[in-house]
């Protein structure tokens, strides 16, 4: 299971995000004037809580997140991820369709991305009827492009390679990879819904076809820090936090075409929540490698203590079990770096709940080596099934004068 101990999920799914599974997994459905649908996600509106209808809550007053800058929002800012998200993956086809692929393949995303960046600035820039009269608050939109488009520019660039086929063999073809990732986050679920409607409709008019989509949620928090997940454990413990850590582990310093970018790995994991919770708490803690109450490692110390993989009991047994998630995912065991994880819970119905795992890193190797070790013996993996997957180069930041994607595709 590729949660790497720090995916974020809420033990009490919000009714705003309960969806019924529409038979089968993700299936691409062309956008149309009347709207669009993606299998695996019921697009019918759910019942809204009173505070969501009025919009008079802390969510409405959430601090704005500037969409402009050298790096895109929605990665390390805001520092505490917003409570709600929807992430959609699109396939891009040139204006004339598949027959026009080739020489025009790179020019097409250049124009599309430039226009998309301007549309994002408009949506995030202020209140209006587009957002149902609601202020955008902390709305952020994060855009990434898939390996096919990056490799068409230069196959040596970060983001030009996807996940090894062996790691994705169980994921249905129609829910694997894709050309364009759009992650929308906000504290107000209605703002997320309006922004999704606007951007998905806009992209559909430009021949971008939705491949798969998932909405997610996190529990409300009063201060930054780990949140509790659907399995009952606190997540978000071991991630890069300081500017120095982020520069070393997350943000690309070069080549110049991708300076300020990062590599995202996205996985939708269906969790056997009932099966995991049927284990006694001691067993759950040994599977994870942390205490359920406060996320302290089983090697000792408090919640902020570093995991001591060498710590043993007096009779010589490792305190952190050999096949526990914490041990299998630990950078010391994988030889890889840290990932900045921005996980969300999802609930498409009682039999389809889990984690929308989103991780940002400078090198795809960081994720790949970690996942390979998990596949070799992580006990938590028995409770997870990947149903969608992809890697994306989150483009460098942009502004009105520096179009989205211009450094890569110009």
DRENNUKE-672451 format. One record per atom (N, C-alpha, C): x, y, z. Coordinates in steps of 0.1 Angstrom, whole numbers, plus 5000, padded with zeros to 4 digits. Layout:
REM residues N
XYZ;...
This chain:
REM residues 410
500849885000;500050005000;500950125000;500650224991;501550334990;501050454997;500750445010;500350565017;501650625024;502650545026;503950585032;503650665045;502650615052;502450655066;501750795067;501750875057;501351005059;500251055050;499450965044;498351005036;497251055045;496451145040;495451215049;494051175046;493351125055;492051085053;491251105066;489951125064;489051165075;488251035080;488251005093;487450885097;485950905095;485451025094;484051045092;483751115079;483551035068;483351095055;482251195054;482451315048;481551415047;480451375037;479151405040;478051375030;478251455017;478951565018;479151635005;479951554995;480651454999;481451384990;481151234989;479951194993;479551054992;479051034977;479650944970;479250924956;478950774955;478150734946;477850594943;478650554931;479350434932;480150384921;479250344909;479550404897;478750384885;479250254877;479350144884;479750024877;481050034870;482049954874;483349944868;484150064872;485450064868;486350164872;486350274861;487350364862;487350484854;487250454839;486250524832;486150514818;486050654812;486850684802;486750814796;485450834789;484850954791;483650994785;483751124779;483551144766;483851274760;482951384766;483551504768;482751614773;481751654763;480651704767;479551744758;478951874763;478151934755;477552064759;476752054771;476151934773;475251914785;475951874797;477351854796;478051814808;478851694805;479451624815;480251504813;480151424825;480651294824;480651204835;481851114834;482251064845;483350964846;482850854854;483050734849;482650614856;483450604869;482750554879;483450544892;483150674901;482350764895;482050884903;480650934899;479750934908;478450984906;478451134906;478051194895;478151344894;476851414899;475851334904;474651394910;475051474922;474451594925;474851664937;474351594949;475151594959;474851544972;474151644981;473451604991;472751695000;473851785006;473451915008;474452015013;474052045028;475152055036;474852095050;474552245050;473752295060;473352435060;474452535059;475652505065;476752595065;477252605051;477252495043;477752505029;476852585020;475552585023;474552665015;474752815018;474952855030;475052995033;476453045029;477452955031;478853005028;479353085039;478653115050;479053195061;479753115071;480953075069;481752995078;483253035077;484052965084;485552995083;486052965069;485352875062;485752845048;485652965039;484553045041;484353155033;485353265035;485853265048;486853365052;488253315051;488553205045;489853145044;490753235037;492053245041;493053335036;493253295021;493353395013;493653374998;494953314996;495053224986;496253164981;496553214968;497653294966;497953364954;498253254943;497553264932;497853164921;499153194914;499653314914;500853354907;502053334916;503253314909;504453304917;505453214909;506653194915;507653104908;507252954909;506352924918;505952784919;504452784920;503752674916;502352674916;501852654931;500652704933;499952674946;499452534946;499052484958;498552344959;499552244961;500852274963;501852184966;502252204980;503052314983;503452334997;502652455003;501752514995;500952625000;499552604996;498652625005;498852655019;499552545026;500252575037;501052465044;500152355049;498952395054;497952295058;496952275046;497052165039;496152145027;494652175030;494052235020;492652275022;491852145024;490552165029;489752045034;489251965022;488952025011;488351955000;489151964987;488951864979;489651864966;488851794956;489151814943;488751724932;489951724923;490351604919;491451584910;490951514897;491251574886;490751524873;491951504864;491951394857;492951364847;492351364833;492951434823;492451454810;493351394800;492851344789;493551314777;493551434767;494651474762;494651584752;494751534738;493951584729;493951554715;494151684708;494951684697;495151814689;493751844683;493651974679;492352024674;491751934663;492551864655;492051784644;491851634648;492151604661;491951474666;493251394665;493251264667;494351174668;495251184655;494651214644;495351214631;496351324631;496151434639;497051544639;498151534649;498251414656;499351404665;500651394658;501751444664;503051444658;503651584659;503851654648;504551784648;503751884657;502451874656;501551974663;501351934678;501851824682;501551774695;502051864706;503251914705;503752004715;503252144714;502952194702;502452324700;501052334706;500252224705;498952234710;498852254725;499552174733;499552204747;500152334751;501052384743;501652524746;500452624746;499652624735;498552724735;497552694745;497152564747;496152524756;496552564770;497752534774;498252564788;498352714790;498752794780;498852934782;497452994785;496452944777;495052994779;494552944792;494852814796;494352754808;494852834820;496152874820;496752954830;495953084832;495553154821;494853274822;493453254828;492853134825;491553104830;491653074845;492753004849;492952984864;493053114871;493853204866;493953334872;492653404874;491753394864;490453454864;489553394875;489553254876;488753184885;489253214900;490553214902;491053234915;491153384919;490853474910;491153614912;490053684920;488853634921;487853714928;486453654927;485553704936;484253654936;483453694924;482353624921;481553664910;480553554908;479653574898;478653474895;479253344891;480453344885;481053214881;481253124893;481453174905;481653084917;480353094925;479253114919;477953124926;477853234936;478653344933;478653454942;479553434955;480253324956;481153304967;482453354965;483153404975;484553444974;485453314972;486553324965;487353214962;488053164975;488253244985;488853204997;490253154994;490553024999;491852974997;491952874985;491052904975;491052814963;492452814956;492852694953;494152674945;493852574934;494452604922;494452514911;495852474907;496152344906;497452294903;497452214890;498352244881;498252184868;499552104865;499451984861;500551904857;500351834844;501451804837;501351734824;502051594825;501551504817;501951364817;503251344810;503851224811;505151194805;505151204790;504051174783;504051174768;504351314763;503751414770;504051554765;505451604769;505851564781;507251604785;508251544776;508151414774;509051344765;509151394751;508051454746;507951504733;508851634732;509151694743;510051804743;511451754745;511751674755;513051624758;512851504767;513251384762;513051264770;513951254782;514851344783;515851344795;515351434806;514251504804;513751594815;513051514826;513051574838;512251514849;510851514844;510051414847;508651404843;508451334830;509551304823;509351244810;509151094811;509351034822;509150884824;507950864834;507150764830;506050724839;506450624849;505550564856;505750464865;506150334858;507050254863;507350124857;506050034856;505949964845;504749884843;504349794854;505449734860;505249644871;504449704883;504649824885;503949894897;502449924893;502149924881;500749964877;499949844871;500449724872;499849614864;498449584868;498049624881;496749594885;495749704882;496249824877;495349934875;494749924861;493449944860;492849934847;493450034837;493549994824;494150084814;493550224814;492250224814;491550354813;491650444825;492250394836;492450474848;493950494850;494750474840;496250484841;496750604833;497550674839;498250794833;497350894828;497450944816;496751064810;497751174808;497251274801;498151394797;498151514806;497051534813;496851664820;496151634833;496851684844;496251664858;495851804862;494651814867;494151944873;493651914887;494351964897;493951954911;493352084916;492152074921;491452194926;491252174941;491652264949;491452254964;490952384970;490152374980;489552484988;488952435001;488852535010;488152505023;486652495021;486152555011;484652545008;484352454997;483552345000;483352244989;482552304977;481752404980;481052464969;481952544959;482952604965;483952674956;484652574948;485052454954;485652344946;484752304934;483452284938;482452234927;482352334916;482252464919;482152564909;483352574900;484552574907;485852584899;485952464890;485552344895;485652224887;484752234875;483552284877;482552294866;483152394855;483652504859;484152604850;485352554842;486352494849;487552454842;487352324834;486552234838;486252114831;485452144818;484552234819;483752274807;484652344797;485552434803;486452504794;487352414787;487952314794;488852214787;488052124778;486852094781;486052004772;485752074758;485652204759;485452284746;486652284738;487752244744;489052244736;489652104735;488752014734;489051874730;489851794741;489851844754;490451774765;489351674770;489651544770;488651454774;488951394788;488051404798;488351354811;488551204811;489651164817;489951014818;489450954831;489751014842;489250974855;489251094864;488451084875;488251194884;487951144898;488351214908;488051174921;487951304930;486951314939;486951414949;487351354962;487751444971;488251394984;488051504995;488351465007;488151545018;489151515029;489351615038;490251605050;489351645062;489751605074;488951655085;489351805088;488451875094;488752015097;489752015108;490752115108;491752125118;491852265122;492252285135;492452415140;493852465139;494852375137;496252415136;496952315127;497952365120;498652275111;499152145118;499152035111;499651915116;499051795110;499351675115;498851545110;497351545112;496651465103;495251445104;494951295105;493851255111;493551115112;492851065100;493150935096;492650885084;491550785086;491050725075;489950635076;490250505084;491550475085;491950355093;492150395107;491950515111;492050565125;493350615129;494350625120;495750665124;496050805119;496850875127;497351005123;498350995111;498151085101;499051085090;499651215088;500551225079;501251355076;502351375086;503051275091;504051285102;505451315096;505851235087;507251235081;507251295067;507251425066;507251495053;508251615054;508851655043;509651775043;508851895047;509351985056;508552095061;509252235059;510552235061;511252365060;511552395046;511852525043;512152575030;513452495024;514352465033;515552395029;515152245025;514352185034;513852055030;513152045017;512252145015;511452145003;512352164991;513352254992;514252274981;515052144978;515352074988;516151944986;515351834981;514051824985;513351704983;512151724972;511751844970;510451864963;510751944950;511352064951;511352154940;512552134931;512352134918;513452124908;514152254906;515452254908;516352364905;516752374891;516552274883;516952274869;516652144863;516752124850;517252234840;516252354840;516752454833;515952584833;514552564829;514252474819;512952464814;511952414825;512452354835;511552294846;511852354860;512652464860;512952524873;511652564880;511452524892;510252564900;509152454898;509452354891;508452244889;508652134899;507852034899;508051914908;507351794901;507651674905;507151554899;506051504909;504851484904;503751434912;503451294908;503151214919;502651084917;501251084923;500251034915;498851024920;498350884919;497850834930;497250704931;495950704938;494950644933;493650624940;493650484946;493550474959;493650344966;492350314973;491750204969;490550154976;491050074988;490550115000;490950055012;489949965018;490349855023;489549755031;489449805045;488649915047;488549975060;487949885070;486849815067;486249725076;487149615080;487949555070;488849445073;489949495083;490449615080;491549665089;491049695103;489949755104;489349785117;488849665125;488749555118;488349425125;489549375133;490749415130;491949375138;491949445151;492449375162;492549445175;493549565173;493549655182;494349775181;495849745181;496249645189;497649605190;498149555176;497249475170;497649425156;497649545146;496749635147;496749745138;498049825139;498449855151;499649925154;500849855149;500949725150;502049655145;502149655129;500949655123;500949665108;501449795104;501049905111;501450035107;502850075112;503150035124;504450075130;504350195139;503150245142;502950355150;501750335160;501750405171;500650395180;499450465173;498250415175;497050475169;496650605176;496950615189;496450725197;497150855193;498450855190;499150975188;500250965177;500350855170;501250835159;502750825163;502950805176;504350785181;504850655175;506150645171;506650525165;506750415176;506650295173;506650185182;508050165188;509050235182;510450225187;510650315199;509650395202;509650485214;509650625211;509450705222;509450855221;508050895218;507851035216;506551085213;506251095199;505151165195;504751165181;505751225172;506651315177;507651375168;508951305168;509051195175;510251125176;510551055162;511851045159;512350975147;512150825149;511850755139;511750605140;513150545141;513250465151;514550395153;514350255148;514850225136;514650095130;515449985137;516550025145;517349925152;516849895166;515849965171;515449945185;514849805187;515249735198;514749595200;514249585214;513449475216;513049435230;514149365237;514049345250;515149275257;515449135251;514449075245;514648935240;515148945225;515449065220;515949075206;515049095195;513749115198;512749145187;512749295184;512549315171;512549455167;511249525172;511349645177;510149705182;509249755171;509849795160;509149825147;509149705139;508049625137;508049495130;508649505116;509249395112;509949395100;509049425088;507849385088;506949405077;505949515079;506249605089;505349715092;505449825081;504449895079;504450005069;505550105071;505750145084;506750245087;508150195083;508450075086;509750025083;509950005068;508949945061;509149925047;509250055039;508550155044;508550285036;509650385041;510450345051;511450445057;512550465047;512950595045;513950625035;515250555038;515550525050;516750455053;516750315048;515550255046;515450125040;515350125025;514850235020;514650245005;515850304998;516650385005;517650464999;517150574990;515950624993;515350734985;515150854994;514650954988;514351074996;512951085002;512551195007;511251215013;510251265002;509051235004;507951284995;507151385003;506651484997;505651575003;504251524999;503551465009;502351395006;501151495009;500151495000;499051575002;497751484999;497551395009;496551295007;495151335011;494151285005;492751305008;491951175009;491051165017;490151055018;489051065007;488550955003;487350964994;486350854998;485150874994;484050784997;483050784986;483150684977;482250674966;481050584970;480950544982;479950454987;480650354997;479850285004;480350205015;481350095011;481350054998;482249954993;483350014985;483450144984;484550204976;484950334984;485750314994;486350425002;487850405002;488550515004;489950505005;490750635005;491850624998;492850734998;493150784984;493050914982;493550974970;494951024974;495950944970;497350964974;498051054964;498551164969;499251264960;500551294967;501651274959;502951294965;503851374955;504551464960;505451554952;506851524956;507751514946;509151494948;509951534936;511351554938;512151604927;512451494918;512551364923;512851254914;511751144915;511351094904;510350984904;510950864911;512250854911;512850734918;512450734933;512250844939;511850854953;510650764956;509650784947;508450714949;508650564944;509250544933;509350414927;510150314937;511250364943;511950274951;511150244964;510450344969;509650314981;508550214978;507850234967;506750144963;507250004961;508349984954;508949854952;509149784965;509649854975;509949794988;508649754995;507649844994;506349814999;505749684993;505849674979;505349564972;506049434976;507249444982;507949324986;507649274999;506749345007;506449285020;505749375030;505049475026;504349565035;503049505039;502849485052;501549425056;500349505054;500549635053;499449725051;498849715037;499749675028;499349655014;498149565012;498049465021;496949365020;495549435021;495549555026;494249625028;494049735017;494849735007;494749844997;494749784982;493949854974;493949814959;494049944951;495049954942;495150074934;494050064923;493350174921;492250174910;492550284900;493550374903;493950474893;495350514896;496050564886;497450594888;498050684877;499050764881;499650844870;500750924876;501650974868;502751064872;502651194863;502951304869;502751434862;503851534866;504351604856;505251714859;504351834863;504351874875;503651994879;504452114874;503952184865;504652294858;505152404867;506252474863;506652584871;505552694873;505752774882;504752874885;504552974873;503453044873;503153134862;502453254867;502253354857;501653474860;501053534848;500453644848;499853704837;500853734826;502153764830;503153794821;504053664817;503953564825;504653434823;503653324821;503253294809;502153194808;502453064813;501452994818;501552854823;502152764812;503252694815;503852604806;504852664796;505052794797;505852864786;507252824787;507852794798;509252764799;509552624793;508552534794;508752404789;508352384774;507252444770;506752424757;506952534747;507552644751;507752764742;508652724731;
